[in-house]
Amino acid sequence: MDIPTFVRGRDTPTLGIWGFLRAAQKASSTGLVGGVESVSGLPRSLLDIFGRLAHDDVEKDFADWEGHEGSIPHVHLWEAFRLSGILMSRRQKRTRAGSPSNEMLLCRLVAALDALYETRKREEYAHILATNSMLYPYTAARLEVTILQIRPSWVQTLRRCGSICDAYRDTPNALILEEILDKALERGDNEVDLDRETKVRGVELSLF
């Protein structure tokens, strides 16, 4: 996905491929394509909002997103992404008036990830790989250091969820990310900047 929030520490600017693709679809006779995007496993309508993450009103877009029908694991995953999008947008110092606190959003995000984790135990969902896509919402949750420092049980739940991102768990990408997140938690750094931390290490981190 060529959407900036999903890749951190990159040296080259995004090409804006997703935005160009959607603009071309919108201008065509058939209009925007709906449904779930096959590579990411996310609804295209939700990806569109992530593509506008730098916009001032993006939190409202996340809050108003109507959702998409899918399997139970995927619905938990999409809710986790929606909540993580709000938290990530707030790291740009923008909070929508009258919206839930970060504590409440994080509580709901941890619950969504835990519910997704639990679906692995049900045979009817064994073929669904939604848990492999938890890295971005897991990261968004781990960045809420101030909240997590006084809620160690949430940290434990998040670590358990992060441990089953099978496609990434033992890769250099995942190990570097975990190092950054753990050090931020240890020193109480709620302002940890993933782009700066990854550039210092000379790497690009994919959160997808």
C-alpha positions in Angstrom: 0.0 0.0 0.0 1.5 3.3 -1.1 -0.1 5.2 1.8 2.5 7.1 4.0 1.2 5.9 7.5 1.8 2.3 6.6 5.6 2.7 5.8 7.8 4.6 8.3 11.3 6.0 7.8 11.2 6.1 4.1 13.7 8.3 2.3 11.7 8.8 -0.9 8.3 10.5 -0.9 5.2 8.5 -1.6 4.1 8.3 -5.2 0.5 8.6 -4.3 -0.5 5.6 -6.3 -3.6 4.8 -4.2 -4.9 8.4 -4.6 -4.3 8.4 -8.3 -6.0 5.0 -8.7 -9.0 6.1 -6.8 -9.2 9.4 -8.7 -9.1 7.6 -12.0 -11.9 5.3 -10.9 -14.0 8.2 -9.7 -13.6 9.9 -13.1 -14.5 6.7 -15.0 -18.0 5.8 -16.2 -18.2 3.0 -13.6 -17.1 5.1 -10.6 -15.3 4.1 -7.5 -14.7 0.4 -6.9 -16.1 -0.8 -3.6 -15.6 -4.0 -1.6 -12.4 -5.3 0.0 -9.0 -4.6 -1.5 -7.4 -8.0 -2.1 -3.8 -7.2 -1.1 -4.5 -5.4 2.2 -7.7 -7.2 3.1 -9.2 -3.9 4.1 -12.3 -2.3 2.6 -11.4 0.3 0.0 -13.6 2.9 1.7 -11.4 2.5 4.8 -8.2 2.7 2.9 -9.5 6.0 1.3 -9.7 7.5 4.8 -6.1 6.3 5.7 -5.1 8.0 2.5 -6.4 11.3 3.9 -4.7 10.9 7.3 -2.9 14.2 7.0 -6.2 16.1 6.6 -7.6 18.0 9.6 -11.0 16.4 9.5 -9.9 12.8 9.1 -11.0 11.8 12.6 -14.6 12.6 11.7 -14.2 10.4 8.6 -13.0 7.5 10.8 -15.8 8.1 13.3 -18.4 8.2 10.6 -17.2 5.2 8.6 -20.2 2.9 8.3 -18.2 -0.3 8.2 -18.3 -3.2 5.8 -19.9 -6.7 6.0 -17.4 -9.5 6.2 -16.2 -12.5 8.3 -16.1 -12.0 12.1 -12.3 -12.0 12.2 -12.2 -9.4 9.5 -14.8 -7.2 11.1 -12.7 -7.2 14.3 -9.6 -6.3 12.2 -11.4 -3.5 10.4 -12.6 -2.0 13.7 -9.0 -2.2 15.1 -7.8 -0.3 12.0 -10.5 2.3 12.3 -9.7 3.0 16.0 -5.9 3.0 15.3 -6.5 5.5 12.5 -8.1 7.9 15.0 -5.2 7.5 17.5 -2.6 7.9 14.7 -4.3 11.1 13.5 -4.2 12.5 17.1 -0.5 12.1 17.2 -0.5 15.0 14.7 -2.0 17.1 17.6 -5.5 17.1 16.2 -8.4 16.0 18.4 -12.1 16.3 17.4 -14.2 18.2 19.9 -16.5 15.9 21.8 -14.8 12.7 20.7 -13.9 9.8 23.0 -10.7 10.1 25.1 -7.5 8.3 24.0 -8.0 6.0 27.0 -11.4 4.9 25.8 -10.2 4.5 22.2 -7.2 2.4 23.3 -9.5 0.3 25.5 -11.7 -0.5 22.5 -8.7 -1.1 20.3 -7.1 -3.6 22.8 -10.5 -5.3 23.0 -10.8 -5.5 19.2 -7.4 -7.0 18.9 -8.0 -9.5 21.7 -11.3 -10.6 20.1 -9.5 -11.1 16.8 -6.8 -13.1 18.6 -9.5 -15.4 20.1 -11.0 -16.2 16.7 -7.9 -18.3 16.0 -9.3 -20.9 18.4 -12.5 -21.5 16.3 -12.2 -24.1 13.6 -14.5 -22.3 11.2 -12.0 -19.4 11.0 -8.9 -21.5 10.6 -8.5 -20.5 6.9 -8.8 -16.8 7.6 -5.5 -14.9 7.9 -6.8 -11.7 9.4 -4.5 -12.0 12.4 -1.5 -11.6 10.0 -2.6 -8.0 9.5 -2.6 -6.8 13.1 0.8 -5.1 12.9 -0.5 -1.6 12.2 -3.2 -1.5 14.9 -0.8 -3.2 17.3 1.7 -0.5 16.7 -0.8 2.3 17.1 -1.8 0.8 20.4 1.8 0.4 21.6 2.5 4.1 20.9 0.1 5.2 23.6 2.9 4.9 26.2 1.4 7.1 28.9 -1.8 5.1 29.0 0.0 1.7 28.8 2.4 2.5 31.6 -0.4 2.4 34.2 -2.2 -0.5 32.5 0.3 -3.4 32.3 -2.5 -5.9 31.6 -3.2 -4.1 28.3 0.5 -4.3 27.4 0.4 -8.1 28.1 -2.6 -8.5 25.9 -1.0 -6.5 23.1 2.2 -8.5 23.3 0.2 -11.7 23.0 -1.6 -10.3 19.9 1.6 -9.1 18.3 3.2 -12.5 18.8 0.9 -14.1 16.2 1.5 -11.8 13.3 3.0 -14.9 11.6 4.1 -13.2 8.4 6.3 -10.8 10.3 7.0 -12.1 13.8 10.6 -13.1 13.4 11.7 -10.7 10.6 14.2 -7.9 11.1 11.3 -5.5 10.4 9.3 -6.8 13.4 12.4 -7.0 15.7 13.4 -3.4 15.1 9.8 -2.2 15.6 9.6 -4.1 18.9 12.9 -2.6 20.0 11.6 0.9 19.3 8.3 0.3 21.1 9.9 -1.4 24.1 12.4 1.4 24.6 9.6 4.0 24.4 7.7 2.2 27.1 10.7 1.8 29.3 11.5 5.5 29.2 7.9 6.8 29.2 8.3 8.4 25.8 4.7 9.1 24.6 6.1 11.3 21.8 8.2 8.6 20.2 8.5 9.3 16.5 8.6 6.2 14.3 9.9 8.0 11.3 12.8 9.5 13.2 13.6 6.3 15.1 13.7 4.2 11.9 15.8 6.8 10.0 18.3 6.8 12.8 18.6 3.0 12.3 18.8 3.4 8.5 15.8 1.3 7.8 12.3 1.5 6.4 9.5 -0.2 8.5 6.5 -1.6 6.8 3.5 -1.7 9.2 1.4 -3.7 6.9 
